Amino acid sequence: MADDSKSTRAGAHRRRARGSGGRRRKARTRRKGRIALWTAGGLVLVAGAGAGVLYFKFNGNLHSVDINAALGKNRPENVDNGSQDILVLGSDSRAGANSAYGRDEGSSRSDTAMIVHVYAGHKKASVVSIPRDTIVPRPECRTTDGKKSPAVKRAQFNEAYSVGGAACAVATVEAMTNIRMDHYLEVDFAGFQKLIDKLGGVEVTTTKPIKDKWSHLDLAAGTHTLNGEQSLGLVRTRHGVGDGGDLGRIKLQQAFVKALLDQIKHVGLFTSPTKLYGIADTATKALTTDRELASVDKLYSFSNGLKGIGSDDMQMVTLPVADDPLDHNRVIPVTEATEPLWTALRADREIPEAVLKEAAGAKTGAEGVVK
């Protein structure tokens, strides 16, 4: 995401304070379950395997969406090169248990969106964060009540989820990238908070105080073990740090994801059956997945293939964007940077240095605030 484009992008950060595998090996049946959890305001990869009644209980917790049936054959080619691409969404629904975070307006949007590209061999990954106020073409989608919503040339990215849920969000991402999403994972506010609490919190260090009444976050500079509510506040905050824009918030989300990955390595799931059960129960209740992952054994097999990826093996970038010339409170993808980005991921190659430089963009004031 010529000198003029740089100044335009810098303006976006100042003005948007109000804007917003390959082949899969089958896991052998095991009596002892394992869980690997990986989430950021919506990044979650969870697996659990149990025996007897626990297996069926956890299976019954899961929610799924049949993305393949919804989208049909009008999708990018399913390239079998050993890599995987996963769309991870954090939903901002205010219904039910999420009502504490705002009034229920009858719909929800994708508050956080990340494309996770797992390279062949499953030893490293790249994560591309998509700003929710990015203006993109949206393909025709089926609404949640089954009606057709025609394609539009200009739509805010997170509106796709409002219009047609998970399937429309996946269709929009595939239209943007020409990359077929192998899987879909979604977690909402309440689920995210409960998962962090079950994990025992996440340790982060803030280099500056963060105070945001909107996200109910008040942190002094220093090292903190954040509980679920504080973690949710951190990944949602915009006004409490930097220039108040969405790109600054993404910086915090990316830092939190890395801290979470480090935390998971020290949770000690297998030394505490009670903790293992609690996390498995909470995680499976919190997740919505694509139909291909909608069972405990499939989730186990999937996440077991990712367990070797740590925070140092994950490259996190933000989609290169610039001011939308028609609405300076919104942004548009920078084509000369995004096309090489998607081309590299389609070919399972590293993101080019020129794209990384472009993706860094203008400073938001949130860089380095969370470590």
C-alpha positions as CSV (number, residue, x, y, z in Angstrom):
1,M,0.0,0.0,0.0
2,A,6.2,9.4,-7.2
3,D,6.4,11.7,-4.4
4,D,2.8,12.8,-4.8
5,S,1.6,9.3,-3.8
6,K,3.7,9.3,-0.7
7,S,2.2,12.6,0.5
8,T,-1.2,11.3,-0.3
9,R,-0.7,8.2,1.8
10,A,0.7,10.2,4.6
11,G,-2.5,12.2,4.6
12,A,-4.5,9.1,4.9
13,H,-3.0,8.4,8.3
14,R,-3.8,11.8,9.6
15,R,-7.4,12.0,8.3
16,R,-8.9,8.7,9.0
17,A,-9.3,9.0,12.8
18,R,-13.0,8.9,12.2
19,G,-13.0,6.3,9.5
20,S,-13.2,3.7,10.5
21,G,-2.1,-27.9,2.4
22,G,-1.3,-28.7,-0.5
23,R,-2.0,-32.3,0.3
24,R,-3.3,-32.6,3.9
25,R,-2.2,-35.6,5.9
26,K,-4.9,-37.3,8.0
27,A,-4.2,-37.2,11.7
28,R,-4.1,-40.5,13.4
29,T,-6.8,-41.0,16.1
30,R,-5.4,-40.3,19.5
31,R,-6.9,-40.6,23.0
32,K,-5.1,-37.5,24.3
33,G,-6.2,-34.2,22.7
34,R,-4.0,-31.4,21.6
35,I,-4.9,-27.8,21.0
36,A,-3.0,-25.1,19.1
37,L,-4.5,-21.6,19.3
38,W,-3.5,-18.8,17.0
39,T,-5.7,-15.6,17.0
40,A,-5.6,-11.7,16.5
41,G,-8.9,-9.7,17.0
42,G,-9.8,-12.4,15.0
43,L,-6.6,-14.5,14.2
44,V,-7.5,-18.0,15.6
45,L,-6.3,-21.5,14.6
46,V,-7.7,-24.1,17.1
47,A,-7.7,-27.8,17.2
48,G,-8.9,-30.3,19.8
49,A,-9.2,-34.1,19.8
50,G,-10.9,-36.1,22.5
51,A,-12.3,-39.5,23.2
52,G,-15.9,-40.5,23.4
53,V,-18.3,-37.9,24.7
54,L,-15.8,-35.1,24.7
55,Y,-15.2,-35.6,21.0
56,F,-18.9,-35.2,20.2
57,K,-19.3,-32.3,22.6
58,F,-16.5,-30.3,21.0
59,N,-17.8,-31.2,17.5
60,G,-21.2,-29.9,18.6
61,N,-19.7,-26.6,19.6
62,L,-18.4,-25.8,16.1
63,H,-20.1,-23.5,13.6
64,S,-19.4,-23.7,9.9
65,V,-20.1,-22.2,6.6
66,D,-20.1,-24.1,3.3
67,I,-18.0,-21.7,1.3
68,N,-17.5,-24.1,-1.6
69,A,-21.2,-24.6,-2.1
70,A,-22.0,-20.9,-1.7
71,L,-19.4,-19.7,-4.3
72,G,-19.5,-22.6,-6.8
73,K,-17.0,-22.8,-9.5
74,N,-16.5,-19.1,-10.1
75,R,-13.3,-18.9,-8.1
76,P,-9.5,-18.8,-8.6
77,E,-7.7,-22.0,-9.5
78,N,-7.0,-24.3,-6.6
79,V,-3.2,-24.5,-7.0
80,D,-1.7,-27.5,-5.2
81,N,1.8,-26.3,-4.5
82,G,2.0,-27.2,-0.8
83,S,1.0,-23.7,0.4
84,Q,-2.2,-22.7,2.1
85,D,-4.2,-19.4,2.2
86,I,-6.6,-18.7,5.0
87,L,-8.9,-15.8,5.5
88,V,-9.1,-14.9,9.2
89,L,-11.8,-12.4,10.3
90,G,-12.7,-10.8,13.6
91,S,-16.4,-10.1,13.6
92,D,-17.8,-6.9,15.2
93,S,-21.3,-8.2,15.8
94,R,-23.0,-6.5,18.8
95,A,-25.7,-9.2,19.1
96,G,-26.0,-11.6,22.1
97,A,-22.9,-11.7,24.3
98,N,-21.2,-9.0,22.2
99,S,-23.8,-6.4,23.2
100,A,-21.3,-5.0,25.8
101,Y,-19.3,-3.5,22.9
102,G,-22.1,-1.4,21.3
103,R,-25.7,-1.4,20.2
104,D,-27.0,-4.2,18.0
105,E,-27.9,-2.7,14.6
106,G,-29.0,-5.9,13.0
107,S,-25.8,-6.6,11.1
108,S,-22.1,-7.0,11.7
109,R,-18.9,-6.3,9.8
110,S,-15.4,-7.7,9.7
111,D,-13.6,-5.6,12.2
112,T,-10.3,-7.3,11.6
113,A,-9.2,-9.1,8.4
114,M,-6.0,-11.0,7.7
115,I,-4.9,-13.2,4.8
116,V,-2.6,-15.8,6.2
117,H,-0.3,-17.4,3.6
118,V,1.4,-20.6,4.9
119,Y,4.4,-21.5,2.7
120,A,5.1,-25.0,1.4
121,G,6.7,-27.0,4.2
122,H,4.6,-25.1,6.8
123,K,7.7,-23.6,8.5
124,K,6.9,-19.9,7.9
125,A,4.0,-17.7,7.0
126,S,3.2,-14.2,5.7
127,V,0.1,-12.3,7.0
128,V,-1.4,-9.5,5.1
129,S,-3.8,-7.2,7.1
130,I,-6.5,-5.5,5.1
131,P,-7.7,-2.1,6.4
132,R,-11.4,-2.3,7.0
133,D,-12.1,1.0,5.2
134,T,-10.3,0.0,2.0
135,I,-12.5,0.7,-1.1
136,V,-12.6,-2.3,-3.4
137,P,-14.9,-3.8,-6.1
138,R,-17.3,-6.3,-4.5
139,P,-18.6,-9.2,-6.6
140,E,-22.2,-10.3,-6.7
141,C,-23.1,-12.0,-3.4
142,R,-26.1,-13.8,-1.8
143,T,-27.4,-11.9,1.2
144,T,-27.9,-13.6,4.5
145,D,-31.6,-14.0,3.6
146,G,-30.8,-15.6,0.2
147,K,-31.4,-12.6,-2.1
148,K,-28.9,-11.5,-4.7
149,S,-26.9,-8.3,-4.0
150,P,-25.4,-7.1,-7.4
151,A,-21.8,-6.5,-7.9
152,V,-20.5,-2.9,-7.2
153,K,-17.4,-1.2,-8.3
154,R,-16.9,0.7,-5.0
155,A,-17.5,-0.9,-1.6
156,Q,-15.8,-0.6,1.8
157,F,-14.1,-3.9,2.4
158,N,-15.8,-4.7,5.7
159,E,-19.2,-4.2,4.2
160,A,-18.9,-7.5,2.2
161,Y,-19.4,-9.4,5.5
162,S,-22.4,-7.3,6.3
163,V,-24.0,-8.0,2.9
164,G,-23.4,-11.8,2.6
165,G,-21.5,-13.0,5.6
166,A,-18.4,-15.3,5.3
167,A,-19.1,-16.3,1.7
168,C,-19.2,-12.7,0.5
169,A,-16.1,-11.8,2.4
170,V,-14.2,-14.7,0.9
171,A,-15.5,-13.9,-2.6
172,T,-14.4,-10.3,-2.2
173,V,-10.9,-11.3,-1.1
174,E,-10.6,-13.7,-4.0
175,A,-11.6,-11.0,-6.4
176,M,-9.0,-8.7,-4.9
177,T,-6.2,-11.2,-5.0
178,N,-7.0,-13.9,-7.5
179,I,-5.9,-16.3,-4.8
180,R,-8.2,-19.1,-3.7
181,M,-8.8,-19.2,0.0
182,D,-8.2,-22.8,1.3
183,H,-9.9,-22.1,4.6
184,Y,-11.9,-19.5,6.6
185,L,-11.8,-18.8,10.3
186,E,-13.8,-16.3,12.2
187,V,-14.1,-15.3,15.9
188,D,-16.3,-12.6,17.5
189,F,-15.6,-10.2,20.3
190,A,-17.0,-12.3,23.1
191,G,-15.2,-15.4,21.9
192,F,-11.9,-13.7,21.6
193,Q,-12.1,-12.4,25.1
194,K,-13.0,-15.8,26.6
195,L,-10.1,-17.5,24.7
196,I,-7.5,-15.1,26.0
197,D,-8.8,-15.5,29.6
198,K,-8.7,-19.3,29.2
199,L,-5.1,-19.0,28.1
200,G,-4.3,-17.1,31.2
201,G,-3.7,-13.8,29.4
202,V,-1.0,-12.5,27.1
203,E,2.1,-10.6,28.1
204,V,3.0,-7.4,26.2
205,T,5.2,-4.5,26.8
206,T,3.9,-1.0,26.0
207,T,6.5,1.7,25.4
208,K,4.0,4.5,25.9
209,P,0.7,4.8,27.9
210,I,-2.4,3.8,26.1
211,K,-5.7,5.3,27.2
212,D,-8.9,5.0,25.1
213,K,-12.3,5.4,26.6
214,W,-13.9,3.9,23.5
215,S,-12.2,0.6,23.8
216,H,-12.1,0.7,27.6
217,L,-8.3,0.5,27.7
218,D,-6.0,2.2,30.2
219,L,-2.4,1.0,30.3
220,A,0.6,2.6,31.7
221,A,4.0,2.2,29.9
222,G,5.5,-1.1,31.0
223,T,5.0,-4.9,30.9
224,H,1.5,-6.2,31.4
225,T,-0.3,-9.6,31.3
226,L,-3.5,-8.6,29.5
227,N,-6.7,-10.4,30.3
228,G,-9.4,-11.0,27.7
229,E,-11.1,-7.6,28.1
230,Q,-7.8,-5.7,28.0
231,S,-6.6,-7.8,25.0
232,L,-9.8,-7.0,23.1
233,G,-9.4,-3.3,24.0
234,L,-5.9,-3.3,22.6
235,V,-6.7,-4.9,19.3
236,R,-9.7,-2.5,18.9
237,T,-8.1,0.8,20.0
238,R,-7.6,3.6,17.5
239,H,-7.9,6.8,19.5
240,G,-5.6,5.8,22.3
241,V,-2.3,5.7,20.3
242,G,-0.7,7.2,17.3
243,D,-2.7,9.3,14.8
244,G,-6.1,7.6,15.6
245,G,-6.3,5.9,12.2
246,D,-7.0,2.3,11.3
247,L,-3.5,1.6,10.1
248,G,-2.2,2.4,13.5
249,R,-4.6,0.0,15.1
250,I,-3.4,-2.7,12.6
251,K,0.2,-2.1,13.9
252,L,-1.1,-2.9,17.4
253,Q,-2.9,-6.0,16.2
254,Q,0.1,-7.3,14.5
255,A,2.3,-6.9,17.6
256,F,-0.4,-8.6,19.7
257,V,-0.5,-11.6,17.4
258,K,3.2,-12.1,17.8
259,A,3.0,-11.8,21.6
260,L,0.1,-14.3,21.5
261,L,2.2,-16.9,19.5
262,D,5.0,-16.6,22.1
263,Q,2.5,-17.0,24.9
264,I,1.0,-20.2,23.4
265,K,4.4,-21.9,23.6
266,H,4.4,-21.5,27.4
267,V,0.7,-22.3,28.2
268,G,1.4,-25.8,29.5
269,L,-1.7,-27.4,28.0
270,F,-0.6,-31.0,28.5
271,T,0.3,-30.6,32.1
272,S,-3.2,-29.5,33.1
273,P,-6.1,-31.6,31.8
274,T,-8.5,-29.0,33.3
275,K,-6.9,-26.2,31.3
276,L,-6.8,-28.3,28.2
277,Y,-10.5,-29.1,28.5
278,G,-11.4,-25.5,29.2
279,I,-9.5,-24.1,26.2
280,A,-10.9,-26.8,23.9
281,D,-14.5,-26.1,25.0
282,T,-14.1,-22.3,24.7
283,A,-12.2,-22.4,21.5
284,T,-14.6,-24.6,19.6
285,K,-17.5,-22.5,20.8
286,A,-15.8,-19.3,19.6
287,L,-14.9,-20.4,16.1
288,T,-16.8,-20.3,12.8
289,T,-14.9,-22.2,10.1
290,D,-15.4,-23.4,6.5
291,R,-17.1,-26.7,6.2
292,E,-13.8,-28.5,5.4
293,L,-12.6,-27.7,8.9
294,A,-15.8,-28.2,10.8
295,S,-14.8,-31.2,12.9
296,V,-12.3,-31.6,15.8
297,D,-10.2,-34.1,14.0
298,K,-9.9,-31.9,10.9
299,L,-9.0,-28.9,13.0
300,Y,-6.4,-31.0,14.8
301,S,-4.8,-32.2,11.5
302,F,-4.9,-28.6,10.1
303,S,-3.3,-26.9,13.1
304,N,-0.9,-29.7,13.8
305,G,0.7,-28.9,10.5
306,L,1.1,-25.3,11.6
307,K,2.5,-25.8,15.1
308,G,6.1,-25.2,14.0
309,I,5.4,-21.6,13.0
310,G,6.5,-19.2,15.7
311,S,6.4,-15.4,15.9
312,D,9.9,-15.2,14.3
313,D,8.7,-17.2,11.4
314,M,5.8,-14.9,10.6
315,Q,6.1,-11.9,8.4
316,M,3.3,-9.4,9.0
317,V,2.5,-6.6,6.6
318,T,-0.4,-4.2,5.9
319,L,-1.9,-4.0,2.5
320,P,-0.3,-1.0,0.7
321,V,-3.0,1.7,0.5
322,A,-3.3,5.4,-0.4
323,D,-6.0,8.0,0.0
324,D,-9.2,7.4,-1.9
325,P,-9.4,10.5,-4.2
326,L,-13.2,10.4,-3.9
327,D,-13.3,10.1,-0.1
328,H,-10.3,11.1,2.0
329,N,-11.6,9.2,5.0
330,R,-11.2,6.0,3.0
331,V,-8.2,4.3,1.2
332,I,-7.6,2.3,-2.0
333,P,-5.0,-0.3,-2.7
334,V,-1.8,0.9,-4.4
335,T,-1.9,-1.3,-7.5
336,E,1.8,-1.1,-8.3
337,A,2.5,-2.6,-4.9
338,T,-0.4,-4.9,-4.4
339,E,-0.1,-6.7,-7.7
340,P,3.5,-7.9,-7.0
341,L,2.3,-8.9,-3.5
342,W,-0.5,-11.1,-4.8
343,T,1.7,-12.5,-7.6
344,A,4.4,-13.5,-5.0
345,L,1.9,-15.3,-2.8
346,R,0.2,-17.1,-5.7
347,A,3.6,-18.5,-6.6
348,D,4.5,-19.3,-2.9
349,R,7.4,-16.8,-3.0
350,E,8.6,-14.3,-0.4
351,I,7.0,-10.9,-0.5
352,P,9.4,-8.6,-2.5
353,E,11.4,-6.0,-0.6
354,A,9.9,-3.2,-2.7
355,V,6.4,-4.2,-1.6
356,L,7.5,-4.4,2.1
357,K,8.8,-0.9,1.9
358,E,5.7,0.3,0.2
359,A,3.5,-1.5,2.8
360,A,5.3,0.3,5.7
361,G,3.9,3.5,4.3
362,A,3.9,6.7,6.3
363,K,4.4,6.6,10.1
364,T,1.2,6.3,12.2
365,G,2.7,7.0,15.6
366,A,1.8,3.4,16.7
367,E,5.0,1.8,15.5
368,G,6.8,0.1,18.4
369,V,4.3,1.1,21.0
370,V,3.5,-2.6,21.8
371,K,6.2,-5.2,21.9
